[in-house]
Amino acid sequence: MEPVLHTRKVFQLSEAELDHFEREGWVGPFPLLGTEDARALEPELARHFQASRGYFYPADVREGDCYYEDSLWFQSLHTMSAALASIGRRPELLDRIEQLLGKDLIQWAGIRFEQNPHERLLWHTDTEYDHWGGVSTWMGIQNVTPETALKILPGSHRFPASPEDIQHKYGLDLTRMLDDDEMLSELQRILPDLDNEPRVLRVPVHDGEFVIFDGKLWHASHNPSDCERVAMGMRYSSPDQRIRIPLTYLPPLIFDPTRPPCLLVRGEDRFGVNRIVEAPQG
Ligand SMILES: O=C(O)CCC(=O)C(=O)O
């Protein structure tokens, strides 16, 4: 009789961590790379990011036209570099993500998040996850400390309204509020029935470590330091999710007809709805 081979998952999330992810919408931090190895990725991230194309203003695009046929979407850096692709397949990430999303996984985004000294990114959820399900990871690359890391609203993946819904319904753009305390008190006024009092948390990540968070979690960033801060984002879904490229992030949302390249990082693709490409070889 043929022996049955079981792949042992080494980096399992514990019951307590799974419960934490369910309740709080994030889990971690987990070690992935040594500090020097993480920092050594920055030139590779920067080189491919510079060759990529960002998003557009609605007035500059026409629905149905292709804008990414000949250029790289800024979220596809993992499909351009063997080094970046191999990071995204590491079992430290995939064993845990498999527990959250199932045994078949695609990586559809590899992103460089740079922040200049004192720069901010306002509160938001990622538009992509309004259209398909999945999880994001956020890893420190350069000058990431618990003082400069991503800010999140724990539990916000279960809020009854997204920042955009709140804006439409109440005409109040919480996401433009720079002061977190003001944002939190407005949020409590608008959504008085939240299970727990909302609070802001900086994920305690250093260079080379990562957290996993639910695609619907509210997040923001602010680099209060005098040094440039760089992080890498990687995003994963089950292959049945139809991944697209938003051309615009301001309404009206328009998608490019071109499908983004995705890597099948675990299991198989039984759906054929995405453009699966070979991982680049080093
Ligand atoms: O690192 C940042 O500044 C922003 C990260 C972010 O928005 C994300 O991971 O989706």
The ligand as an SDF file (V2000), in Angstrom:
LIG
                    3D

 10  9  0  0  0  0  0  0  0  0999 V2000
    2.1450   50.9640    5.4330 O   0  0  0  0  0  0  0  0  0  0  0  0
    1.3530   51.8580    5.2070 C   0  0  0  0  0  0  0  0  0  0  0  0
    1.6400   53.0410    5.3440 O   0  0  0  0  0  0  0  0  0  0  0  0
   -0.0560   51.5520    4.7440 C   0  0  0  0  0  0  0  0  0  0  0  0
   -0.3830   50.0870    4.7000 C   0  0  0  0  0  0  0  0  0  0  0  0
   -1.7320   49.7770    4.1600 C   0  0  0  0  0  0  0  0  0  0  0  0
   -2.5580   50.6340    3.9170 O   0  0  0  0  0  0  0  0  0  0  0  0
   -2.0790   48.3640    3.9450 C   0  0  0  0  0  0  0  0  0  0  0  0
   -1.3350   47.4670    4.3630 O   0  0  0  0  0  0  0  0  0  0  0  0
   -3.1420   48.1160    3.3230 O   0  0  0  0  0  0  0  0  0  0  0  0
  1  2  2  0
  2  3  1  0
  2  4  1  0
  4  5  1  0
  5  6  1  0
  6  7  2  0
  6  8  1  0
  8  9  2  0
  8 10  1  0
M  END
$$$$
